[in-house]
């Protein structure tokens, strides 16, 4: 997907008036932070109850690279910000001030510390919490500004004009003023639909959610989102394309809002076990597809396309790996394989119950169990709810060389039909990946980028003719992007004969050769043609 999701949690609906302090109970010292907006970010004046020579932030995983070191004063004139700590030069201090500038990149980062939302900000409050401290936030700003939610610092907190907060039937929304009308309308309508759909089936969320949408994301990722324990869903757009979004981009937004909304229940009421993100992330994405299909947001054909893509990507990522669980413990595979597992489980449940029970009912039961006082769940809880003889355990336990044939046989028995329909990008990826594998030494870094109209390799020096950041012109006389399929077929012919593959660099005519001594298999890309509908009835 074009967005990145994470574990979700809880959001509050405190009054919009004033600047009441936020408190999160912890232990030991009390830490008070006064936030003041500036033209460059948020000035954070931090006071400690006990002097120290080193103040360490609790969350070491938050990137603070864009923050500016402590303001010089009598106490902290020589203090410095170093990673997850503020360190003095010997003398103890009990106060210091940092400038929290908005993150300049999302590359390689988890929760984003500070994001602009119009003239306000979205702050990941735990980024300011000390190792053993209780965090209290107050606001030194115009009376028109507020902290939202106003009594919870366990996740994202909006710091900005109260007038931006729109009350919705199922929660609240904060939309940056620069958003296009299409994005704004799509996001708000989907929030209302999602909260109503899941609330009708799972009961009310822990607290009403707040959806924050901004077009001031740091990038380079064009679309990223996550949700925290304050029940604030943060969606960040980056790039000029969002000024006039395509239908496909708007569809991404709809699925994003459905997906993050699920986490209000399957990661907040119910608490997923460590080490199995494919379960709650795959569950959220599959339930997003079910909800979108059930409410008419997604038609049957587009739903099948989404499942086809997940099935294809899962098989490509896992391949013949002996341990499926290890391969889907992170990265895109946890989404794609998670969706595949959920879909298979749904097909089996509906088939066994004559359509009276589906995977959404399994999640309803897990969430009801959490409401009753047993919040933790894991793969065993999910599998135990499936029909006898379910093929889901076999995906994990079957020999690697039989995994996919067993899955295909089970899908056929459940009435699913498909074709192998590789796309132009599938052919391109298969050819380039095979050539990299043939020319690069084992274990070295290898890859490529799809630039505007051409391919640029991104390889280690030990990749022979394809080393470095080579920009490709023609491969066997074909433009690899515009003529991906005939290019692939020409490469396949050369590789079958053990002959080198001929190519040129971009803007050049000199013919070079890349090794290819092993056959190139035709890529597999599932295209579902017949399958039961994703939509569910009440």
C-alpha positions in Angstrom: 0.0 0.0 0.0 0.9 3.7 -0.3 0.5 4.2 3.4 2.2 2.8 6.4 0.0 1.7 9.3 0.9 1.0 13.0 -0.6 -0.2 16.2 -3.6 1.9 17.2 -4.9 2.9 20.6 -7.1 5.7 22.3 -8.3 9.3 21.6 -10.2 11.7 23.9 -13.0 14.2 23.5 -12.2 16.8 26.1 -13.6 20.3 25.9 -12.0 22.7 23.5 -11.7 25.6 26.0 -8.5 26.7 27.7 -5.2 25.1 28.0 -5.8 22.5 30.7 -2.7 20.4 31.5 -2.5 16.8 30.2 -1.4 14.1 32.6 -0.2 10.6 32.0 0.5 8.7 35.3 3.9 7.1 35.5 6.3 7.2 38.4 9.0 9.2 40.1 9.6 12.8 39.1 7.0 15.1 37.6 7.9 16.7 34.3 6.1 19.8 33.1 6.3 21.0 29.5 5.0 24.4 28.4 4.5 24.5 24.6 4.7 27.8 22.8 4.2 28.1 19.0 6.9 29.8 17.0 7.4 30.4 13.3 9.7 27.4 13.1 7.9 24.9 15.4 7.0 24.5 19.0 9.2 25.8 21.8 9.1 23.3 24.7 10.1 24.7 28.1 10.7 21.6 30.2 10.9 21.7 34.0 12.0 18.8 36.3 11.2 18.5 40.0 14.7 17.0 40.7 17.9 18.5 39.3 19.9 16.2 37.1 23.0 16.2 35.0 21.4 14.0 32.3 17.8 13.9 31.3 16.8 10.9 29.2 13.7 10.6 27.1 11.7 7.4 27.6 11.1 6.7 23.9 14.4 6.1 22.4 12.8 5.1 19.1 11.6 8.7 18.2 13.9 10.6 15.9 14.8 14.0 17.5 17.3 14.9 14.7 15.3 18.0 13.7 15.0 19.5 17.2 17.3 22.3 18.2 19.5 22.0 21.3 18.7 23.6 24.6 18.5 27.4 24.8 21.5 28.8 26.6 20.7 30.1 30.1 22.4 30.1 33.4 21.7 26.5 34.0 22.0 24.9 30.6 24.5 27.1 28.8 26.6 24.0 28.0 23.9 21.4 27.8 23.4 19.5 24.6 20.8 17.3 23.0 22.3 13.9 22.1 20.1 11.2 20.8 17.5 10.4 23.4 19.0 12.6 26.2 19.9 16.2 27.2 23.3 16.2 28.9 24.8 19.0 31.0 28.4 19.9 31.3 28.7 18.9 34.9 26.4 21.2 36.8 22.9 19.8 37.6 19.9 21.5 35.9 16.2 21.3 36.4 14.9 23.1 33.3 15.8 23.6 29.7 14.0 24.7 26.5 14.0 22.9 23.1 12.7 24.0 19.8 10.7 21.1 18.3 10.9 21.7 14.6 8.7 19.6 12.3 10.3 16.4 11.1 12.1 16.9 7.8 11.7 13.3 6.6 9.7 10.2 7.4 12.3 7.9 5.9 13.2 5.2 8.4 11.2 6.7 11.2 8.4 5.3 13.3 5.9 7.8 14.9 6.7 11.3 13.7 7.5 13.7 16.5 6.1 16.9 15.0 4.0 17.5 11.9 2.5 20.7 10.6 -1.3 20.9 10.3 -2.0 24.3 8.7 -0.7 26.8 11.2 -0.9 24.3 14.0 1.0 21.1 14.8 0.5 17.5 15.6 2.9 16.4 18.4 3.7 12.9 19.4 3.6 13.7 23.2 5.5 10.5 24.4 8.6 11.9 22.6 8.9 14.4 25.5 8.3 12.0 28.4 11.3 11.3 30.6 12.5 7.8 31.5 10.7 7.7 34.9 8.5 10.8 34.7 4.9 11.9 34.6 4.3 14.3 31.7 2.2 17.4 32.0 1.6 19.6 29.0 0.4 23.2 29.2 0.0 25.8 26.4 1.4 29.3 26.2 -0.4 30.5 23.1 -3.3 32.7 21.9 -6.6 31.9 23.6 -7.9 30.6 20.3 -5.4 27.7 20.5 -6.0 24.4 22.3 -4.5 21.0 23.1 -6.6 18.1 21.7 -7.2 15.7 23.3 -6.9 17.8 26.4 -6.4 15.1 29.0 -4.3 12.4 27.3 -0.6 12.4 26.4 -0.2 8.8 25.4 0.0 9.6 21.7 -0.6 12.3 19.2 -1.8 15.6 20.5 -3.0 18.5 18.3 -1.6 21.9 19.2 -3.3 24.6 17.2 -6.4 26.7 16.6 -9.5 25.2 18.2 -11.6 26.3 15.2 -9.9 23.6 13.1 -11.6 20.8 15.2 -14.8 19.7 13.5 -17.2 17.6 15.5 -18.5 14.5 13.6 -21.3 12.1 14.5 -18.7 9.4 15.5 -15.8 11.6 16.6 -13.9 14.6 15.4 -11.7 15.7 12.5 -8.9 18.2 12.0 -8.3 19.1 8.3 -5.4 21.2 7.2 -6.7 24.2 5.2 -4.5 23.4 2.2 -6.2 20.0 1.5 -8.0 19.7 -1.9 -11.8 19.5 -1.6 -11.7 16.0 -3.0 -9.4 14.7 -0.3 -11.3 16.5 2.4 -14.7 15.2 1.4 -13.4 11.7 0.8 -11.7 11.5 4.2 -14.6 12.9 6.2 -17.2 10.8 4.5 -15.2 7.7 5.0 -14.6 8.4 8.7 -18.3 8.7 9.3 -19.0 5.5 7.3 -16.2 3.5 9.0 -17.1 4.4 12.6 -20.7 3.6 11.9 -19.9 0.3 10.1 -17.5 -1.1 12.7 -19.4 0.5 15.7 -22.6 -1.4 14.5 -20.7 -4.7 14.6 -18.1 -4.3 17.4 -19.8 -1.7 19.7 -18.6 1.8 20.5 -14.9 2.4 20.2 -12.9 3.0 23.5 -13.2 6.7 22.9 -14.4 8.7 19.8 -11.6 9.0 17.3 -10.1 12.1 15.8 -8.9 12.1 12.2 -6.1 14.5 11.4 -5.3 15.1 7.7 -2.5 17.3 6.5 -0.9 17.9 3.1 2.3 19.1 4.9 3.8 15.7 5.3 7.6 15.5 5.3 7.9 12.8 2.6 9.5 11.3 0.7 6.7 8.8 1.1 3.6 10.3 -0.7 1.1 9.0 1.8 1.6 7.7 5.3 -0.7 7.2 8.3 -0.8 5.8 11.8 -2.8 5.9 14.9 -1.8 6.2 18.6 -3.2 5.6 22.0 -4.9 9.0 22.1 -7.2 7.6 19.3 -5.8 10.2 16.9 -5.5 8.9 13.4 -2.8 10.9 11.6 -2.7 10.9 7.8 0.1 12.8 6.1 0.2 13.6 2.4 3.3 14.7 0.5 3.8 16.0 -3.0 2.0 18.1 -5.6 -0.1 15.2 -6.9 -2.5 15.5 -4.0 -3.7 18.9 -5.3 -5.7 17.0 -8.0 -5.8 13.4 -6.8 -6.7 10.6 -9.1 -9.6 8.2 -8.5 -7.0 5.6 -7.4 -5.5 8.0 -4.9 -8.9 8.7 -3.4 -9.5 5.0 -3.2 -6.3 4.7 -1.2 -7.6 7.3 1.2 -10.8 5.5 1.7 -9.1 2.2 2.5 -6.6 4.0 4.8 -9.4 5.5 6.9 -11.2 2.1 7.1 -7.9 0.4 8.0 -6.9 2.8 10.8 -10.5 2.8 12.1 -10.3 -0.9 12.7 -7.3 -0.5 15.0 -9.6 1.4 17.4 -11.0 -2.0 18.2 -8.5 -4.7 17.2 -5.5 -3.0 18.7 -7.1 -0.9 21.5 -9.9 -2.9 23.1 -8.2 -6.1 22.0 -4.4 -6.2 22.4 -2.4 -8.3 19.9 0.4 -10.6 21.0 4.0 -9.6 20.2 5.5 -11.0 17.1 2.4 -11.5 15.0 1.7 -8.2 13.3 0.3 -10.1 10.3 -2.7 -10.9 12.5 -3.8 -7.4 13.5 -2.4 -5.5 10.5 -3.6 -8.1 8.0 -6.9 -8.2 9.9 -7.3 -4.4 9.7 -6.6 -4.3 6.0 -8.9 -7.2 5.2 -11.7 -5.8 7.3 -11.1 -2.5 5.5 -11.8 -4.3 2.2 -14.9 -6.0 3.7 -16.2 -2.7 5.1 -15.6 -0.8 1.8 -17.3 -3.5 -0.1 -20.2 -3.8 2.3 -20.9 0.0 2.2 -20.6 0.3 -1.6 -17.3 2.2 -1.4 -15.6 -0.6 -3.3 -17.1 -2.7 -6.1 -16.7 -6.4 -6.4 -14.1 -6.3 -9.2 -11.9 -3.8 -7.4 -12.2 -5.9 -4.3 -10.9 -8.9 -6.2 -8.1 -6.9 -7.7 -7.0 -5.9 -4.1 -7.1 -9.6 -3.0 -5.2 -10.6 -6.2 -2.5 -8.2 -5.4 -2.1 -9.3 -1.8 -2.0 -13.0 -2.9 0.6 -12.3 -5.5 2.8 -10.2 -3.3 2.6 -12.6 -0.4 3.7 -15.5 -2.6 6.5 -13.4 -4.1 7.7 -12.3 -0.7 7.6 -15.7 1.0 8.4 -18.0 -1.9 9.9 -21.3 -0.7 10.9 -20.0 2.7 10.7 -22.7 5.3 9.3 -20.4 8.0 6.2 -18.5 6.9 5.9 -16.9 10.4 9.4 -15.4 10.2 8.9 -14.0 6.7 5.6 -12.2 7.6 6.8 -10.8 10.9 7.5 -7.4 9.3 7.6 -5.3 6.2 5.0 -5.4 3.4 4.6 -9.1 3.7 2.8 -8.8 7.0 0.1 -6.9 5.2 -0.1 -8.9 2.0 0.1 -12.3 3.7 -2.1 -11.1 6.6 -4.8 -10.2 4.0 -4.3 -13.6 2.3 -4.8 -15.5 5.5 -7.8 -13.5 6.6 -9.4 -13.9 3.2 -8.9 -17.7 3.2 -10.3 -17.9 6.8 -13.3 -15.8 5.7 -14.0 -18.1 2.7 -13.8 -21.2 4.9 -16.0 -19.7 7.7 -18.7 -18.6 5.2 -18.7 -21.9 3.4 -18.9 -23.9 6.6 -21.8 -21.8 8.0 -23.8 -21.3 4.7 -22.9 -17.6 4.9 -24.0 -17.1 8.5 -20.6 -16.5 9.9 -17.4 -14.9 8.6 -14.1 -13.5 9.7 -15.7 -10.3 10.9 -17.6 -12.4 13.5 -14.3 -13.8 14.7 -13.0 -10.3 15.3 -16.3 -9.4 17.0 -15.9 -12.2 19.4 -12.2 -11.3 20.2 -13.3 -7.7 20.8 -16.2 -8.8 23.0 -13.7 -11.0 24.9 -11.5 -7.9 25.4 -14.5 -5.9 26.7 -15.1 -8.7 29.2 -11.6 -8.4 30.6 -9.5 -10.7 28.5 -7.8 -8.2 26.0 -4.8 -10.2 24.9 -5.1 -12.4 21.8 -2.8 -14.1 19.4 -2.7 -16.5 16.4 -3.9 -19.4 18.4 -7.0 -17.6 19.4 -7.7 -16.7 15.8 -7.1 -20.2 14.5 -9.2 -21.8 17.2 -12.2 -20.0 15.8 -11.8 -21.5 12.3 -13.7 -24.5 11.0 -12.3 -28.0 11.5 -9.8 -28.8 8.7 -9.0 -25.2 8.0 -6.1 -24.7 5.5 -4.8 -21.7 7.5 -2.6 -23.8 9.8 -1.3 -25.7 6.8 0.1 -22.4 5.3 2.4 -22.3 8.3 3.1 -26.0 8.8 3.1 -27.5 5.3 6.5 -28.2 3.6 7.6 -25.1 1.8 7.5 -26.8 -1.6 3.8 -27.7 -1.1 2.5 -24.5 0.5 1.3 -22.8 -2.6 -0.1 -25.8 -4.4 -2.1 -26.7 -1.2 -3.4 -23.1 -1.0 -4.5 -23.2 -4.6 -6.2 -26.5 -4.2 -8.1 -25.2 -1.2 -9.1 -22.0 -3.0 -10.4 -24.1 -6.0 -12.5 -26.2 -3.6 -14.0 -23.0 -2.2 -15.1 -21.8 -5.7 -12.3 -19.4 -6.5 -10.9 -19.2 -10.0 -8.0 -17.1 -11.4 -5.7 -16.5 -14.3 -2.0 -15.7 -14.4 -2.0 -12.1 -15.6 1.3 -10.4 -15.1 1.3 -6.6 -15.4 3.9 -4.6 -17.2 5.5 -3.8 -13.9 5.5 -7.5 -12.9 7.4 -8.3 -16.1 9.9 -5.5 -15.5 10.5 -6.5 -11.8 11.0 -10.1 -12.7 13.6 -9.4 -15.4 15.5 -6.9 -13.4 15.5 -9.0 -10.2 16.7 -12.0 -12.1 19.5 -10.0 -13.8 20.6 -8.5 -10.5 20.7 -12.0 -8.9 22.8 -13.3 -11.8 25.3 -10.5 -11.8 25.7 -9.5 -8.1 27.9 -11.3 -5.6 25.9 -13.2 -2.9 24.9 -11.1 0.0 25.6 -7.7 -1.5 23.0 -4.9 -1.7 21.1 -4.8 -4.9 18.0 -3.1 -6.3 16.7 -0.5 -8.6 14.5 2.6 -8.8 11.7 3.5 -11.2 12.4 7.1 -12.2 10.4 9.4 -14.4 10.4 7.3 -17.6 13.6 5.2 -17.0 15.1 2.7 -14.6 18.1 3.4 -12.4 20.0 0.6 -10.8 20.9 0.8 -7.1 23.6 -1.9 -6.8 26.7 -2.7 -4.9 30.0 -2.4 -6.7 30.2 -6.2 -6.8 27.3 -6.4 -9.4 29.4 -6.6 -12.5 28.0 -4.8 -15.5 25.0 -3.7 -13.5 27.0 -2.1 -10.6 26.3 1.3 -9.1 23.6 3.7 -10.1 23.6 2.8 -13.8 20.7 4.4 -15.8 19.3 1.9 -18.3 18.5 2.8 -21.8 17.5 -0.3 -23.8 17.5 -4.0 -22.9 17.7 -6.3 -25.9 16.5 -3.4 -27.9 13.4 -2.6 -25.9 12.6 0.2 -23.5 12.3 -1.7 -20.2 9.5 0.5 -18.9 7.4 1.1 -22.0 8.0 -2.4 -23.6 8.3 -4.5 -20.4 6.7 -7.7 -21.7 8.6 -8.0 -25.0 11.8 -7.0 -23.1 11.1 -9.8 -20.6 10.5 -12.3 -23.3 13.7 -11.4 -25.1 15.7 -11.7 -21.8 14.0 -15.0 -21.1 15.1 -16.4 -24.5 18.7 -15.3 -23.9 18.8 -16.7 -20.4 17.4 -20.0 -21.5 20.3 -20.3 -23.9 22.8 -19.2 -21.3 23.7 -16.2 -23.3 24.5 -12.7 -22.0 21.8 -10.1 -22.0 22.6 -7.0 -24.1 21.8 -3.5 -22.9 22.7 0.2 -23.3 23.1 2.9 -20.8 20.6 5.8 -21.0 21.6 8.3 -23.6 24.3 6.0 -25.0 24.6 3.6 -27.9 27.5 1.3 -26.7 26.2 -2.2 -26.2 27.1 -3.8 -22.9 26.4 -7.3 -21.6 25.1 -8.7 -18.3 25.4 -12.3 -17.4 22.4 -14.7 -17.4 23.2 -18.3 -17.0 20.0 -19.6 -15.4 16.5 -19.8 -16.9 14.1 -16.9 -16.2 10.7 -18.2 -15.1 7.5 -16.5 -16.3 6.3 -14.4 -13.3 3.1 -15.4 -11.5 0.5 -12.7 -10.9 -2.9 -13.9 -9.7 -5.9 -12.3 -11.3 -9.0 -13.6 -9.6 -11.9 -14.0 -12.0 -14.5 -15.7 -9.8 -14.7 -15.5 -6.0 -17.4 -15.1 -3.4 -18.2 -11.4 -2.6 -16.3 -9.6 0.2 -19.4 -7.8 1.3 -21.0 -9.0 4.5 -24.6 -8.7 5.7 -25.7 -7.7 9.2 
